[in-house]
Amino acid sequence: MPKISKIAVLTSGGDAPGMNSCIRAVVRTAIYNNLQVTGIRQGYQGMIDNDMYDMQTRSVSNILNLGGTILKTARCMAFHTDEGMEQAYQNLKKQGIEGLVVIGGDGTFTGALRFSKKYPDIAVIGVPGTIDNDLYGSTYTLGFDTATNTVIEAIDKIRDTADAHDRLFFVEVMGRDSGAIALRAGISCGAEAILLPEKETAISDLIDNLKGGQYEKKTSSIVIVAEGDKNGGVYDVAQAVKKEVTNYDIKVTILGHLQRGGSPSAFDRILGSRLGFAAVNALIAGESQKMVGLQANIIVSTSLEEALTQHKFSLEEDLLQMAEVLSI
């Protein structure tokens, strides 16, 4: 790739805590290296609508502690079409943009890879920003740590009322295809059972487990259900258990989008800063169609193709064993 002089940054898909620290790092690293920076609002929709503005050092002041994204985000169906991509490309060319940093998850990267292949004169680097922690090439994705801490804080409070009333709470957490949040939160909060998309748990086994808790005179129980669990959803699971486990008052709580919000953790602020810094340096080095990620506490590059087609490592076996052993 030829030497670049102007780049743009956008956030797309679901928001994740730490995106703002990444935006800040992209802007300031670019300016430090004498590059111009453009912010694109509303993700790919902003590329199509030409909703862009020049960013300066002070444009990203006092945003490290903010959840969400100052650039806003949106899902854009028009970007799936050739016409939408062409409009986005022409807008970038008119702005003189030669490199693009995209912060988001697999849907964001799918669009970025297709766009980069269609218009290779605009270099593209991806930053994995998704609370699900489900992208290959990075041990941790931006927002995962904060989301897990948010879930833990919520379940700790639920545990208080569960214990006060001899209640059994079924708590649904995000994770349609990944049980990473559910598993770590379950171990951290002492859940009696954790239902994951990666590991099918029979309702009969869950009932036996909870009846064992009755025998041990447990006064409250928490069952964490990832939204992608294969038993039909948290309400179906709770209803099936209610027929067999009678000593508890059974309640259901869905944490929902609460998990996306809030001030990012120290880990996510640092991770976002490292990844944003690395993304700009990758563009300066002439790289494209790459994702920057964290492996063994080192920033590495993975091709977008590989990040999208390879399977994220499976959930840690020791954590899966611990979840069962420590819940007795």
HUWO-V28046 format. One record per run of one state. SS is the DSSP state (alpha for helix, beta for strand, coil for the rest). FROM is the first residue (numbers start at 1). TO is the last residue. Records with the same first field share a line. If there is no record, write none. Layout:
SS = FROM-TO / FROM-TO
This chain:
coil = 1-5 / 12-18 / 33-35 / 41-42 / 50-51 / 56-56 / 61-76 / 81-81 / 96-98 / 105-105 / 119-122 / 130-141 / 143-143 / 166-166 / 174-179 / 190-192 / 197-198 / 200-202 / 216-220 / 227-233 / 243-248 / 255-255 / 261-265 / 285-289 / 296-297 / 310-316 / 326-328
beta = 6-11 / 36-40 / 52-55 / 99-104 / 123-129 / 142-142 / 167-173 / 193-196 / 199-199 / 221-226 / 249-254 / 290-295 / 298-303
alpha = 19-32 / 43-49 / 57-60 / 77-80 / 82-95 / 106-118 / 144-165 / 180-189 / 203-215 / 234-242 / 256-260 / 266-284 / 304-309 / 317-325
